[in-house]
Amino acid sequence: MRIAMIGTGYVGLVSGACFSDFGHDVVCVDKDSGKIEALRQGKMPIFEPGLDKLVERNVQGGRLAFTTDLEQGVAGAEAVFIAVGTPSRRGDGHADLSYVFGAAEEIARALRGPAVVVTKSTVPVGTGDEVERIIRETAPDTRAWVVSNPEFLREGAAIEDFKRPDRIVVGTDDAEAAEVMREIYRPLYLNKAPLLFTGRRTAELIKYAANAFLATKITFINEISDLCEIVGADVQDVARGIGLDNRIGAKFLHAGPGYGGSCFPKDTLALLKTAEDHQAPLRIVESVVKVNEARKRAMGRKVVQALGGDARGRTVALLGLTFKPNTDDMRDAPSLSIVQALQDAGASVRGYDPEGTEQARPLMPGVEFLDSPYRAAAGADAAVLVTEWDVLRALDLRRLAQDMAQPVFVDLRSVYPPEEVEEAGLRWFGIGRAPRG
Ligand SMILES: NC(=O)c1ccc[n+]([C@@H]2O[C@H](COP(=O)([O-])OP(=O)(O)OC[C@H]3O[C@@H](n4cnc5c(N)ncnc54)[C@H](O)[C@@H]3O)[C@@H](O)[C@H]2O)c1
């Protein structure tokens, strides 16, 4: 199958590389010439474990190519995927669909034969109808079927997720288009990944409902975590105790500094806008969004409390800055709110991240970036574990205690048992259980 992937970001690049690994011929297209030039030289524009090898193997095999020329990429393609960004629209939180609609128009102009146009970007209900209208109006003589195929991969585990998905959702009512999609994903459903066919609008909504549910689960345990701190319970045990119930499940029950990243914040907001527009309010999701926003900043206040209530003139080292480990993605990372809260309280902030420094730097004015967690913490008044990268899971806590000006360790990911932290000579602060002492 000949596939064009429009948009070569986190989703487009991983999807395109994985499709080529299944044996399809894939051309990845992006407007960003820097990205395409880097990819042609074998340099990955994002950090994603295993991606460089996957890309190299398939480029060498002649199945994967990169171009900025959409017309050339789309020529002869039987399926054209739209994987461009759908960020929050400034001001109102609606999904900004200008990239999707722009791509649809360009695709329509470039199509020379019948093709399935597949929206992989996360888009609000009804977007497929609009994409179809744009294509019909731009190229009235071209046969094109518009299908929804939302993507569920997680950054940091994207290749594994793409190749071993829990399910593949395909939204179309058209038998021919369904057959093309079946062919594209054949290697996966031979591996027993369920291929779920639904209506197009249903597929679009499944993606938002899934993200809103996961965001709700995280926010639920985060609020339970706050309660644990007050009543003297332990949130990790509560999570284990409820997660062992099959009806609940153990995943996404890890209390932390609030969800961030490129999807949950913008997708929950966009879903609320869709609900509002259709006068079907989603009050649970409304609360989730508010609670999560407040939580990210509250984490900054927690650090100030750990410093005795006054951060003015103090130095705080943030260990891990990306919204989660194994990605360099800084979009809506909780660290951004924490930095802001600390700077507002008069603290100087230092940061360390194994992969995200380059992305973090322009977003965090005034922060000093160091190339090791120990250098970041040396002379600091508090060290805060924000993102649980592997290299931060086995810190030499004694070394930290010796090098810091004050031995304050704030663990926002519950990586270290408080006893271990204190044995090393640090004072433990964290979430989900009462402070010790
Ligand atoms: N990042 C994730 O983990 C993830 C997971 C599931 C779904 N999604 C969804 O997938 C979509 C893409 O997300 P992303 O994180 O990959 O975005 P991204 O910002 O990393 O990449 C989007 C790319 O599209 C390119 N682009 C925009 N318009 C174009 C056009 N007309 N022609 C060619 N290229 C164009 C941009 O230059 C950019 O490189 C979004 O809707 C997102 O919500 C993301």
The ligand as a MOL file (V3000), in Angstrom:
LIG
                    3D

  0  0  0     0  0            999 V3000
M  V30 BEGIN CTAB
M  V30 COUNTS 44 48 0 0 0
M  V30 BEGIN ATOM
M  V30 1 N 1.7150 13.6570 20.6470 0
M  V30 2 C 0.9800 12.6510 21.0550 0
M  V30 3 O 1.3310 11.8940 21.9580 0
M  V30 4 C -0.3610 12.3790 20.3940 0
M  V30 5 C -1.0190 11.1660 20.6650 0
M  V30 6 C -2.2360 10.9160 20.0300 0
M  V30 7 C -2.7890 11.8810 19.1900 0
M  V30 8 N -2.1460 13.0610 18.9630 0 CHG=1
M  V30 9 C -2.7340 14.0230 18.0420 0
M  V30 10 O -2.0420 13.9330 16.8040 0
M  V30 11 C -1.9710 15.2280 16.1840 0
M  V30 12 C -0.5260 15.5870 15.9100 0
M  V30 13 O 0.1360 15.7220 17.1430 0
M  V30 14 P 1.7310 15.8140 17.2450 0
M  V30 15 O 2.0620 15.7910 18.6850 0
M  V30 16 O 2.3380 14.7970 16.3350 0 CHG=-1
M  V30 17 O 1.9540 17.2870 16.6300 0
M  V30 18 P 3.3240 17.9850 16.2210 0
M  V30 19 O 3.1360 19.4230 16.4730 0
M  V30 20 O 4.4850 17.2610 16.8240 0
M  V30 21 O 3.4240 17.7290 14.6270 0
M  V30 22 C 2.5560 18.2950 13.6900 0
M  V30 23 C 3.3710 18.5300 12.4090 0
M  V30 24 O 2.4980 18.8860 11.3510 0
M  V30 25 C 3.1810 19.7890 10.4890 0
M  V30 26 N 2.1900 20.4450 9.6190 0
M  V30 27 C 1.2190 21.3020 9.9400 0
M  V30 28 N 0.4960 21.6420 8.8380 0
M  V30 29 C 1.0350 20.9580 7.7980 0
M  V30 30 C 0.7280 20.8620 6.4130 0
M  V30 31 N -0.2870 21.5230 5.8760 0
M  V30 32 N 1.5220 20.0800 5.6410 0
M  V30 33 C 2.5480 19.4080 6.1720 0
M  V30 34 N 2.8680 19.4310 7.4810 0
M  V30 35 C 2.1280 20.2090 8.2860 0
M  V30 36 C 3.9170 20.6940 11.4500 0
M  V30 37 O 5.0060 21.3590 10.8320 0
M  V30 38 C 4.3810 19.6850 12.5220 0
M  V30 39 O 5.6820 19.1780 12.2480 0
M  V30 40 C -2.7000 16.1830 17.1300 0
M  V30 41 O -4.0300 16.2890 16.7350 0
M  V30 42 C -2.6010 15.4680 18.4670 0
M  V30 43 O -3.6520 15.8230 19.3200 0
M  V30 44 C -0.9300 13.3290 19.5460 0
M  V30 END ATOM
M  V30 BEGIN BOND
M  V30 1 1 1 2
M  V30 2 2 2 3
M  V30 3 1 2 4
M  V30 4 1 4 5
M  V30 5 2 4 44
M  V30 6 2 5 6
M  V30 7 1 6 7
M  V30 8 2 7 8
M  V30 9 1 8 9
M  V30 10 1 8 44
M  V30 11 1 9 10
M  V30 12 1 9 42
M  V30 13 1 10 11
M  V30 14 1 11 12
M  V30 15 1 11 40
M  V30 16 1 12 13
M  V30 17 1 13 14
M  V30 18 2 14 15
M  V30 19 1 14 16
M  V30 20 1 14 17
M  V30 21 1 17 18
M  V30 22 2 18 19
M  V30 23 1 18 20
M  V30 24 1 18 21
M  V30 25 1 21 22
M  V30 26 1 22 23
M  V30 27 1 23 24
M  V30 28 1 23 38
M  V30 29 1 24 25
M  V30 30 1 25 26
M  V30 31 1 25 36
M  V30 32 1 26 27
M  V30 33 1 26 35
M  V30 34 2 27 28
M  V30 35 1 28 29
M  V30 36 1 29 30
M  V30 37 2 29 35
M  V30 38 1 30 31
M  V30 39 2 30 32
M  V30 40 1 32 33
M  V30 41 2 33 34
M  V30 42 1 34 35
M  V30 43 1 36 37
M  V30 44 1 36 38
M  V30 45 1 38 39
M  V30 46 1 40 41
M  V30 47 1 40 42
M  V30 48 1 42 43
M  V30 END BOND
M  V30 END CTAB
M  END
